[in-house]
Amino acid sequence: MFSFAAPWVFLILPLPILVYFFVPPHREKVSSIRIPFFRHVAKAVGAEPRSGSVTQTRTRLQTFIVIIVWILLVFAMARPERLGEPIVTEKSARDVVLALDISGSMDQRDFKTADGAPKQRLEAVKDVLRSFIAERDGDRMALIIFGTRAFVQASFTEDLQSLNGFLDQTAVGMAGPNTALGDAIGLGIRTFESSQVEQRLMIVLSDGADTSSRMTPVNASAIAADKGVVIYTIGVGDPNASGEDRVDLEALRDIADRTGGEYFFADDETALTDVYQSIDEQNPRVVETQSYRPRESLAHYPLAAALILILLSSAGFHIHQRRRLA
């Protein structure tokens, strides 16, 4: 498709006509030499002496070339351009933080696979998370791990393959043996401070009670609700255990309720897969589409044509003058 970036420039196209009719002609006085044998000189060069001013005139060809050059210059100033096919880009309209508990209790092999084989809790969570991350193509995601302390394992990225790489490097106990659930939520809120989108989702998975946070889960969830962060909580531990090994289901349910999210419990790999599928269905991929058409400037073509015409006409004029004087 062909268009002009500055079509208003065509308004100056009749400008030379206005100048020709309304602007007085240029007059210039020059010095002359009086000689007594002027008529003999004029006769020798074949000129006919006349009184008054001398007016320079153009041939029809010269006038035509001047008009064409002016039109080409106006075309160039209007910035002609060729528009390419529309290119559509998609940008994530929601950021997702995954907060994963890797305390010592995640090393227990009480999860069951589809065929009934025992499996480590963290490995089961990793396998399900990989599938969940793959389905979030287009979303920006970050990964937080927490034990005794909470850490950002991967900041916000659209490169979900690299996020899976960071997930693979996660091991039980690398953040300490205890559970800092409140600190993990607080760190997730801080991570969202660099987010430029309004929709913010945090998914928190834990298998124990909060035992080492400097910020309580209740306070952290209240701040999250104030910041517009929706939290989905998943409990994967044993609610009948004692001490730090007992998952605090009430706390996880309260966190989700305070932020407008939802609470889930999973005691095997199949149930955990269903949980993430449910979260995915409730929070489908959200993107903002932007389209643009690449523009290729064509202004150099009329400029080149005008330059060639000027050079050719100037060369032709000089050749004609030489032949005339020869």
Buried (B, 14 or more C-beta within 10 A) or exposed (E): EEBBEEEEBBEBEEEEEEEEEEEEEEEEEEEEEEEEEEEEEEEEEEEEEEEEEEEEEEEEEEEEBBEBBBBBBBBBBBBBBEEEEEEEEEEBBBBBBBBBBBBBBBBBEBBBBEEEEEBBBBBBBBBBBBEBBEEBEBBBBBBBBBBBBBBBBBBBBBEBEEBBEBBEEBEBBEBBBBBBBBBBBBBBBBBBEEBEBEBBBBBBBBBBBBBBBEBBBBEBBBBBBEBEBBBBBBBBBBEEBEEBBBBBBEBBBBBBBBBEBBBBBBBBBBBBBBBBBEBBEEBEBEBEEEEEEEEEEBBEEBBEBBEEBBEEBEEEBEEEEEEEEE
